[in-house]
Amino acid sequence: MFASYRRIFAVPGTLAFTLAGLLGRLAFSMMGVSLVVLIATRRDSYALAGTVSAAGLVAVAVGMPLFGRLVDRVGQSRVAVPAALVAAVPLTGLLLCVHFGAPAWTLYLCWAAGCVAPNLGGMARARWAHIYRDDAEARHIATSMEQALDEACFMAGPVLGMLLCTSLFPEAGLITAGVLSTTGALLFAAQRGTEPPVRSAPAREEAPASPLRLPGLRVLTLTFFATGLLFGSMEVTTLAYADALGQKPLAGLLLGLVAAGSCAAGLGFGLLRPRRAPHVRFLIGVGAMAGLLLLPLLVTLSGAGFAALAVVLFIAGTGTAPTMVSGMTLVQELLPQRQLNEGMSMAVSGIVVGISTGAAIGGVFAQHTAPGTGYWLPAGAASTALLIALAGRHRLRPAPRGRTAGGAPAATKAAGAQAAGAGERLPEPEPARR
């Protein structure tokens, strides 16, 4: 296993940008729980903490694709450096507003502004796609590893944030997250040797429209939204069920097992040689995820107990990473390189919106139904994701080799680019895999 993953780091600079991006993603996973603990402790209001957190998620969902488009147009380092430095200002403002008892609206404003930052995970995947653009197997391994790292961060981040806030002082989690986020972004941007070049459309082409005009990306974004519903409702339902069993302190362990199962599956999935087309792998992954998410529901409805739930949550988690890996691979296949960051940011935004919506629905469900009944929500969300993917399966097939996403022959586009003269800047080549 280690040999398979070690080979993708043979290119100089790949390990450096991976570790730098890991710092940024760990910081992002710490921020949610750190914010809630801070506001709940200093302002004595979980309701305020929850709504401020939701405002940040909305800002992320809106701002991330805009940053992705900017990254595609001017380059990763030219966006990441100023964005990281600017984002530190409202985060500092939030800490000061909480400390000095500023009005609640200042918390919403500062948190929303501080949450808008470039997607380091998406930029890392864009680098792998550029480095191994002619090696589908290496791209598959790299994308699987990135997903496993995401899961590891979201397994360790909340625990670390909670530990810092409770063992030191309530602001410690956000301060640490802010330092890690800024440091990770700056170190990531410093790795210029692996940064994808800025690619613009040929001179005779119009400016690229939104990636969402591509039907396949719309299908993927909707499927990821349903997957986000799964994540958000699973978290709230698990917390409520553990509380009902008198095991609330162990709720974090249960959620960690879901992430651990996904992380293990992601690493294992990366070792499998891709033998099917990406859209086929995605459909199989969504189908497996929908089937596995029935297990927690069956266990809780049968009253099998806490230990059985822990086991099936780990098993259920194994269905998410392969689905996400195949989905992100499809984004890379469907979009031209010059829109890759924006497209992946839109996919992630779909997940973020789904998480916030799922958490809200899960909270209402947990409040008004019997313990464990809420696991209908993640099971239903996974089934919805499967139905969306099946309904749009014909849209998920990448353009045939030698043709662009818009359907025009590649040779015609290349001829137009050549006739346009030398005034272009790095015109977009047709990827060899399409």
C-alpha positions in Angstrom: 0.0 0.0 0.0 2.7 2.5 1.0 4.6 1.8 -2.3 1.5 2.7 -4.3 1.0 6.0 -2.5 4.7 6.7 -2.3 5.1 6.8 -6.1 2.8 9.8 -6.5 5.2 11.8 -4.4 8.1 11.2 -6.7 7.5 14.6 -8.3 9.4 17.3 -6.3 7.2 19.6 -4.3 4.2 17.2 -4.1 4.7 16.3 -0.4 5.3 19.9 0.5 2.0 21.2 -0.9 0.1 18.1 0.5 1.3 18.8 4.0 0.6 22.6 3.7 -2.9 21.9 2.4 -3.4 19.5 5.3 -2.8 22.3 7.8 -5.5 24.4 6.1 -8.0 21.6 6.1 -7.4 20.7 9.7 -8.0 24.4 10.6 -11.3 24.4 8.7 -12.5 21.3 10.5 -11.7 22.8 13.9 -13.5 26.1 13.4 -17.1 25.0 13.7 -16.9 23.4 17.1 -14.4 26.0 18.3 -16.9 28.8 17.4 -19.8 27.1 19.1 -17.9 26.5 22.3 -16.6 30.0 22.3 -20.0 31.7 21.8 -21.9 29.3 24.1 -19.3 29.9 26.9 -18.9 33.7 26.6 -22.4 34.6 25.5 -24.3 31.6 27.2 -26.3 31.0 24.0 -26.2 27.8 21.9 -28.9 29.4 19.7 -26.7 32.3 18.9 -23.7 30.0 18.3 -25.7 27.8 15.9 -27.1 30.7 13.8 -23.6 32.4 13.6 -22.2 29.1 12.5 -24.9 28.7 9.8 -24.1 32.2 8.5 -20.5 31.1 8.0 -21.7 28.0 6.0 -23.8 30.2 3.8 -20.8 32.5 3.2 -18.6 29.5 2.3 -21.2 28.1 -0.1 -21.5 31.5 -1.9 -17.9 32.6 -1.7 -16.0 29.4 -2.5 -17.1 29.1 -6.2 -16.2 32.8 -6.7 -12.8 32.2 -5.3 -12.5 29.2 -7.5 -13.2 31.2 -10.6 -10.6 33.8 -9.5 -8.0 31.1 -8.9 -8.7 29.7 -12.4 -8.2 33.2 -13.9 -5.1 34.5 -12.1 -3.5 31.5 -10.4 -3.5 29.8 -7.0 -0.7 31.7 -5.3 -2.0 35.1 -6.4 -5.3 34.4 -4.7 -4.3 32.3 -1.7 -1.8 34.7 -0.2 -3.9 37.9 0.0 -7.0 35.8 0.9 -5.3 34.2 3.8 -4.0 37.5 5.1 -7.3 39.3 4.7 -9.3 36.4 6.3 -7.3 36.8 9.5 -8.7 40.3 10.0 -12.4 39.4 10.5 -11.5 36.3 12.5 -9.5 38.6 14.9 -12.5 41.0 14.9 -14.8 38.1 15.9 -12.6 37.3 18.9 -12.6 40.9 20.0 -16.3 41.3 19.5 -17.1 38.3 21.6 -14.6 39.4 24.3 -15.9 42.9 24.6 -19.6 42.1 24.3 -20.3 43.7 20.9 -23.8 43.4 19.4 -24.7 40.0 18.0 -24.8 41.3 14.4 -21.1 42.0 14.5 -20.5 38.3 15.2 -22.5 37.3 12.1 -20.6 39.8 10.0 -17.1 38.9 11.2 -17.7 35.1 11.0 -19.2 35.3 7.5 -16.3 37.4 6.3 -13.7 35.2 7.9 -15.1 32.0 6.5 -14.8 33.1 2.9 -11.4 31.6 1.8 -9.9 29.6 -1.1 -10.6 25.9 -1.1 -7.1 24.4 -0.4 -8.5 20.9 -0.9 -9.8 21.8 -4.3 -6.5 23.5 -5.2 -4.5 20.4 -4.1 -6.7 18.2 -6.3 -6.2 20.6 -9.2 -2.4 20.3 -8.8 -2.6 16.5 -8.9 -4.8 16.7 -12.0 -2.2 18.9 -13.7 0.8 16.8 -12.6 -0.7 13.5 -13.6 -2.9 14.7 -16.4 -1.6 11.8 -18.6 -1.7 9.1 -15.9 -5.2 8.1 -14.9 -4.1 5.6 -12.3 -1.9 8.1 -10.5 -4.7 10.6 -10.5 -7.0 8.0 -9.0 -4.5 7.3 -6.2 -4.0 11.0 -5.5 -7.7 11.8 -5.4 -8.3 8.8 -3.1 -5.5 10.0 -0.8 -6.9 13.6 -0.7 -10.3 12.2 0.3 -8.8 10.1 3.0 -7.0 13.2 4.3 -10.2 15.1 4.3 -11.8 12.4 6.4 -8.8 12.3 8.8 -9.1 16.0 9.3 -12.8 16.0 10.0 -12.1 13.1 12.5 -9.3 14.9 14.4 -10.2 18.6 13.9 -13.3 18.8 16.1 -11.6 16.7 18.8 -8.6 19.0 18.8 -10.8 22.2 18.8 -12.9 20.9 21.7 -9.7 19.9 23.7 -8.1 23.3 23.2 -11.3 25.3 24.1 -12.0 23.2 27.3 -8.5 22.6 28.6 -7.0 26.1 27.9 -9.5 28.9 27.3 -12.6 29.3 25.1 -10.7 31.3 22.4 -7.9 28.8 22.1 -9.6 26.7 19.4 -10.3 29.6 17.0 -6.9 31.2 17.6 -5.1 27.9 16.8 -7.3 27.3 13.8 -6.6 30.8 12.5 -2.9 30.4 12.8 -3.0 27.0 11.1 -5.2 28.3 8.3 -3.0 31.3 7.5 0.2 29.2 7.8 -1.1 26.4 5.6 -2.3 28.8 2.9 1.0 30.7 2.8 3.1 27.5 2.7 0.8 26.0 0.0 1.1 29.1 -2.2 4.9 29.1 -1.8 5.1 25.8 -3.7 5.1 27.4 -7.1 6.8 24.5 -8.9 3.7 22.3 -8.7 1.1 25.1 -9.4 -0.9 24.6 -12.5 -0.4 27.3 -15.1 -3.2 29.8 -15.8 -5.0 28.7 -18.9 -7.2 31.0 -20.8 -9.6 30.2 -23.6 -8.4 30.6 -27.3 -8.8 34.2 -28.5 -11.8 33.4 -30.8 -13.8 31.8 -28.0 -16.1 33.7 -25.7 -15.3 34.0 -22.0 -16.0 30.7 -20.3 -19.5 30.5 -18.8 -20.3 29.1 -15.4 -19.4 25.4 -15.1 -23.0 24.9 -13.9 -24.1 25.3 -17.5 -22.6 21.8 -18.0 -25.4 19.3 -17.3 -23.0 16.8 -15.8 -21.8 19.2 -13.2 -25.4 20.1 -12.2 -26.1 16.4 -11.6 -22.9 16.0 -9.5 -23.7 19.2 -7.5 -27.2 18.0 -6.7 -25.9 14.6 -5.8 -23.3 16.2 -3.5 -26.0 18.3 -2.0 -27.9 15.1 -1.1 -24.7 13.7 0.3 -24.3 16.8 2.4 -27.8 16.2 3.8 -26.6 12.8 4.8 -23.6 14.2 6.6 -25.5 16.9 8.4 -28.4 14.8 9.5 -26.2 11.9 10.5 -24.2 14.2 12.9 -27.3 15.6 14.7 -29.1 12.3 14.8 -26.1 10.5 16.3 -25.7 13.2 18.9 -29.4 13.0 19.8 -29.4 9.2 19.9 -26.3 9.0 22.2 -27.9 11.5 24.5 -31.1 9.5 24.7 -29.0 6.4 25.7 -27.3 8.4 28.4 -24.0 8.2 26.4 -23.7 11.8 25.2 -19.9 12.0 25.9 -19.4 9.1 23.5 -21.2 10.8 20.6 -17.9 12.1 19.3 -16.6 8.6 19.2 -19.5 7.4 17.1 -19.0 10.2 14.6 -15.3 9.6 14.6 -16.0 6.0 13.6 -18.0 7.1 10.6 -15.0 9.3 9.5 -12.6 6.4 10.2 -14.6 4.0 8.0 -14.6 6.6 5.2 -10.8 7.3 5.6 -10.0 3.5 5.5 -12.2 3.0 2.5 -10.6 6.0 0.7 -7.1 4.6 1.2 -8.2 1.1 0.1 -10.1 2.5 -2.9 -7.0 4.2 -4.1 -5.1 0.9 -4.3 -7.7 -0.5 -6.8 -6.8 -0.2 -10.4 -9.6 1.7 -12.1 -11.2 -0.7 -14.6 -14.5 1.1 -15.2 -15.3 4.5 -16.5 -15.5 7.2 -13.8 -19.3 7.7 -14.2 -19.8 4.0 -13.7 -17.6 4.0 -10.6 -19.6 7.0 -9.3 -23.0 5.2 -9.8 -21.7 2.1 -8.1 -20.4 4.2 -5.2 -23.6 6.1 -4.7 -25.5 2.8 -4.8 -23.3 1.2 -2.2 -23.6 4.3 0.0 -27.4 4.1 -0.2 -27.3 0.5 0.8 -24.9 0.9 3.7 -26.8 3.9 5.2 -29.7 1.5 5.9 -27.6 -0.3 8.5 -27.7 2.4 11.3 -31.5 2.7 10.8 -32.0 -1.0 11.1 -29.8 -1.2 14.2 -31.5 1.6 16.1 -35.0 0.5 15.2 -34.2 -3.0 16.4 -32.8 -1.6 19.7 -29.6 -3.5 19.3 -27.7 -1.0 21.5 -24.7 1.3 21.5 -22.0 -1.2 20.6 -23.8 -2.5 17.6 -24.4 1.0 16.4 -20.7 1.8 16.7 -19.9 -1.2 14.4 -22.4 -0.3 11.7 -21.5 3.4 11.7 -17.9 2.4 10.9 -19.2 0.1 8.1 -21.7 2.8 6.8 -18.8 5.3 6.6 -17.0 3.1 4.1 -19.5 4.0 1.4 -18.8 7.7 1.3 -15.1 8.1 0.4 -15.3 6.0 -2.8 -18.3 8.0 -3.9 -16.6 11.3 -3.3 -13.4 10.2 -5.0 -15.3 9.1 -8.1 -17.3 12.3 -8.0 -14.3 14.5 -7.9 -12.6 12.5 -10.6 -15.7 13.1 -12.8 -15.4 16.9 -12.2 -11.9 16.7 -13.5 -13.1 14.7 -16.5 -16.0 16.9 -17.4 -14.4 20.3 -17.1 -11.5 21.9 -19.0 -8.4 22.6 -16.9 -9.1 26.4 -16.9 -12.4 25.9 -14.9 -11.3 23.1 -12.6 -11.0 25.1 -9.4 -14.3 26.8 -9.9 -16.0 23.5 -10.7 -14.7 21.6 -7.7 -15.6 24.6 -5.5 -19.2 24.4 -6.7 -19.2 20.7 -5.9 -17.9 21.4 -2.4 -20.4 24.2 -2.0 -23.2 21.7 -2.7 -22.0 19.6 0.1 -21.7 22.5 2.5 -25.3 23.7 1.8 -26.4 20.1 2.2 -24.7 19.8 5.6 -26.3 22.9 7.0 -29.7 21.9 5.7 -29.4 18.4 6.9 -28.3 19.5 10.4 -31.4 21.8 10.6 -33.8 19.1 9.5 -32.1 16.6 11.8 -32.5 18.9 14.8 -36.2 19.2 14.2 -36.6 15.5 13.6 -34.7 14.7 16.8 -36.8 17.1 18.8 -40.1 15.6 17.7 -39.5 11.8 17.1 -38.5 8.8 19.1 -34.7 8.2 19.6 -33.1 6.5 16.6 -35.9 7.4 14.2 -33.8 10.2 12.8 -31.6 7.7 11.0 -34.3 7.7 8.4 -32.9 11.0 7.3 -29.4 9.9 6.3 -30.8 6.8 4.8 -33.3 8.9 2.8 -30.6 11.4 1.8 -28.4 8.6 0.4 -31.3 7.1 -1.5 -32.1 10.6 -2.9 -28.4 10.9 -4.0 -28.8 7.6 -5.8 -32.0 8.6 -7.6 -30.4 11.9 -8.7 -27.3 10.1 -10.0 -29.4 7.5 -11.9 -31.7 10.1 -13.4 -28.7 12.1 -14.7 -26.4 9.2 -15.5 -26.3 10.0 -19.2 -25.1 13.5 -18.4 -22.2 12.2 -16.4 -20.3 10.7 -19.4 -17.3 12.9 -20.3 -17.0 14.2 -23.9 -15.6 11.6 -26.3 -11.9 11.7 -27.0 -11.1 14.4 -29.5 -14.1 16.5 -28.8 -14.6 19.4 -26.4 -17.2 19.7 -23.7 -19.3 21.8 -26.0 -19.2 19.2 -28.7 -17.0 20.9 -31.3 -14.1 18.8 -32.7 -10.8 19.5 -31.0 -9.0 20.0 -34.3 -11.4 22.9 -35.2 -10.7 24.6 -31.9 -6.9 24.1 -32.3 -7.0 25.6 -35.8 -8.9 28.6 -34.5 -6.4 29.1 -31.7 -3.5 28.9 -34.2 -5.1 31.4 -36.5 -5.7 33.8 -33.6 -2.0 34.6 -33.4 0.5 34.9 -30.6 -1.6 37.2 -28.4 -3.0 34.4 -26.3 -1.7 33.4 -22.9 -1.3 29.6 -22.5 -4.4 28.5 -24.6 -6.3 25.6 -23.2 -5.2 22.3 -24.8 -7.6 19.4 -25.1 -6.7 17.0 -22.3 -5.3 13.7 -23.6 -7.8 11.8 -21.6 -10.9 13.3 -23.3 
